[in-house]
Amino acid sequence: MRLSLTLALLTYSFCLVMGQSASSYAVQVYAVVQTDPPQITLQWPEVPSNNYVVHRKLKSGTTWGSTFAQLPGTATSFVDTTVMKHVSYEYRITRTTNTYVGYGYINAGIEIPEATLHGGIILLVDSTLAGPLAPELIRLENDLLMDGWNVARIDITPDVSARIVKQRIIEKYNTAF
């Protein structure tokens, strides 16, 4: 009886955890820019939280450095008034709750020149996860496109040999780029 009760509780807990999606944990941030005076407003949906921490760096920067802003858990936006036109900034928003830490990342700037084409990138996706991750994969592909990449996607089952994967990558490269 004790073993079956323990298994039932574990199964129930697993179902609760599996019921969450990646978007439940992420900070779904978007930016609104204003040119005069220059400012970038970061906004996200309201989610019960303990607090938010904002980091900012130049797009060319390699580290986040110290905390840029600390916000209460009720916050749904942050206004950066220290920005300059023609400078690209990356922001990381960290949400802390009692059960998890979630992150959101965004690149924003005012009057930034259009991204040039960087070249091609092949996105290799486990086909068993392509369905459950469809919205996230679409967002990733759109983000890569907007960043100047030509995206070619390959969905592959996990049981395919490395030789076949390599062959599919070469074929996609030769036809897509």
C-alpha positions as CSV (number, residue, x, y, z in Angstrom):
1,M,0.0,0.0,0.0
2,R,2.8,2.4,1.0
3,L,4.7,1.8,-2.3
4,S,1.6,2.3,-4.5
5,L,0.8,5.6,-2.6
6,T,4.3,6.8,-3.1
7,L,4.2,5.9,-6.9
8,A,0.8,7.6,-7.2
9,L,2.2,10.8,-5.6
10,L,5.3,10.7,-7.8
11,T,3.2,10.2,-10.9
12,Y,0.9,13.1,-9.8
13,S,3.9,15.3,-9.2
14,F,5.4,14.4,-12.5
15,C,2.2,15.3,-14.3
16,L,2.1,18.6,-12.5
17,V,5.6,19.4,-13.6
18,M,5.1,18.1,-17.2
19,G,1.9,20.3,-17.4
20,Q,4.1,23.4,-17.5
21,S,5.5,24.6,-20.8
22,A,8.7,26.5,-21.4
23,S,6.7,29.7,-21.9
24,S,5.4,29.3,-18.3
25,Y,9.0,29.8,-17.0
26,A,10.3,32.3,-19.5
27,V,10.0,36.1,-19.2
28,Q,8.2,36.9,-22.4
29,V,9.7,40.3,-22.9
30,Y,9.2,42.8,-25.8
31,A,10.6,46.3,-26.3
32,V,9.0,49.6,-27.3
33,V,11.4,52.3,-28.4
34,Q,11.0,56.1,-28.3
35,T,13.3,58.4,-30.2
36,D,12.8,61.7,-28.5
37,P,13.8,61.6,-25.7
38,P,15.6,58.3,-26.4
39,Q,14.3,55.4,-24.2
40,I,13.6,51.7,-24.4
41,T,10.7,50.3,-22.5
42,L,10.8,46.6,-21.8
43,Q,7.4,45.0,-21.1
44,W,6.3,41.5,-20.1
45,P,3.0,39.8,-18.9
46,E,2.2,39.8,-15.2
47,V,3.3,36.7,-13.5
48,P,3.3,36.2,-9.7
49,S,7.0,36.6,-8.7
50,N,9.3,37.6,-5.9
51,N,11.4,40.0,-7.9
52,Y,12.9,40.9,-11.3
53,V,16.5,41.7,-12.0
54,V,17.5,43.5,-15.2
55,H,21.0,43.3,-16.8
56,R,22.1,45.3,-19.8
57,K,25.1,45.1,-22.0
58,L,26.2,46.3,-25.4
59,K,25.4,43.8,-28.2
60,S,29.1,43.4,-28.7
61,G,29.7,42.8,-25.0
62,T,30.8,39.5,-23.7
63,T,29.6,39.7,-20.0
64,W,26.5,41.0,-18.3
65,G,28.3,42.8,-15.6
66,S,26.5,44.1,-12.5
67,T,22.8,44.4,-12.0
68,F,21.3,47.3,-14.0
69,A,17.9,47.4,-12.1
70,Q,16.1,45.5,-9.4
71,L,12.3,45.5,-9.6
72,P,9.5,44.2,-7.4
73,G,7.7,41.0,-8.3
74,T,4.6,43.0,-9.4
75,A,6.6,44.8,-12.1
76,T,5.5,44.4,-15.7
77,S,7.9,46.9,-17.4
78,F,11.1,48.7,-17.1
79,V,12.1,52.0,-18.8
80,D,15.7,52.5,-19.8
81,T,16.3,56.2,-20.2
82,T,20.1,55.9,-20.5
83,V,20.2,54.7,-24.0
84,M,21.6,56.4,-27.1
85,K,20.5,56.2,-30.7
86,H,22.4,53.9,-33.1
87,V,23.5,51.7,-30.2
88,S,22.4,48.1,-29.9
89,Y,21.7,46.8,-26.4
90,E,21.0,43.3,-25.0
91,Y,18.9,42.9,-21.9
92,R,18.5,39.9,-19.6
93,I,15.5,39.9,-17.3
94,T,15.5,37.4,-14.5
95,R,12.3,36.5,-12.7
96,T,12.6,34.7,-9.3
97,T,9.7,32.8,-7.7
98,N,9.4,30.4,-4.9
99,T,9.8,27.4,-7.2
100,Y,11.9,28.5,-10.2
101,V,14.1,31.2,-11.9
102,G,13.0,32.3,-15.3
103,Y,14.8,34.3,-17.9
104,G,14.0,36.6,-20.9
105,Y,16.5,38.0,-23.4
106,I,16.0,40.7,-25.9
107,N,18.1,42.9,-28.2
108,A,16.8,46.5,-28.7
109,G,18.1,49.8,-30.0
110,I,16.9,53.1,-31.5
111,E,17.5,53.7,-35.3
112,I,19.8,50.6,-35.6
113,P,20.9,49.9,-39.2
114,E,19.2,46.9,-40.7
115,A,21.0,43.6,-40.1
116,T,23.1,42.4,-42.9
117,L,23.0,38.8,-44.0
118,H,25.5,36.8,-41.9
119,G,25.1,33.6,-44.1
120,G,23.4,30.4,-43.6
121,I,22.6,28.3,-40.5
122,I,21.2,24.8,-40.3
123,L,18.9,24.2,-37.5
124,L,18.9,20.5,-36.5
125,V,15.8,19.5,-34.6
126,D,14.9,16.2,-32.8
127,S,11.7,15.3,-34.7
128,T,10.1,13.9,-31.5
129,L,10.3,17.3,-29.9
130,A,9.4,19.4,-33.0
131,G,5.7,19.2,-32.3
132,P,5.8,20.1,-28.5
133,L,8.3,22.8,-29.2
134,A,6.7,24.2,-32.3
135,P,6.0,27.8,-31.0
136,E,9.5,28.0,-29.6
137,L,11.1,26.7,-32.8
138,I,9.1,29.2,-34.9
139,R,10.3,32.0,-32.6
140,L,13.9,30.8,-32.8
141,E,13.7,30.7,-36.6
142,N,12.1,34.1,-36.8
143,D,14.7,35.5,-34.4
144,L,17.6,34.1,-36.5
145,L,16.0,35.5,-39.7
146,M,15.6,38.9,-38.1
147,D,19.2,38.8,-37.0
148,G,20.4,38.3,-40.6
149,W,20.7,34.5,-40.9
150,N,19.3,32.4,-43.7
151,V,17.8,29.4,-41.9
152,A,17.4,25.9,-43.2
153,R,15.8,23.4,-40.9
154,I,16.2,19.6,-40.7
155,D,14.0,17.4,-38.4
156,I,15.7,14.1,-37.6
157,T,14.6,11.2,-35.4
158,P,17.0,10.4,-32.6
159,D,17.7,6.9,-33.9
160,V,19.3,8.0,-37.1
161,S,23.1,7.3,-37.4
162,A,25.7,10.0,-37.3
163,R,26.6,9.2,-40.9
164,I,23.0,9.8,-42.1
165,V,22.8,13.0,-40.1
166,K,26.0,14.2,-41.7
167,Q,24.7,13.3,-45.2
168,R,21.4,15.2,-44.5
169,I,23.3,18.3,-43.4
170,I,25.5,18.2,-46.5
171,E,22.4,17.8,-48.8
172,K,20.6,20.7,-47.0
173,Y,23.7,22.9,-47.3
174,N,24.0,22.2,-51.0
175,T,20.4,22.9,-51.8
176,A,19.6,25.7,-49.3
177,F,22.7,27.9,-49.5
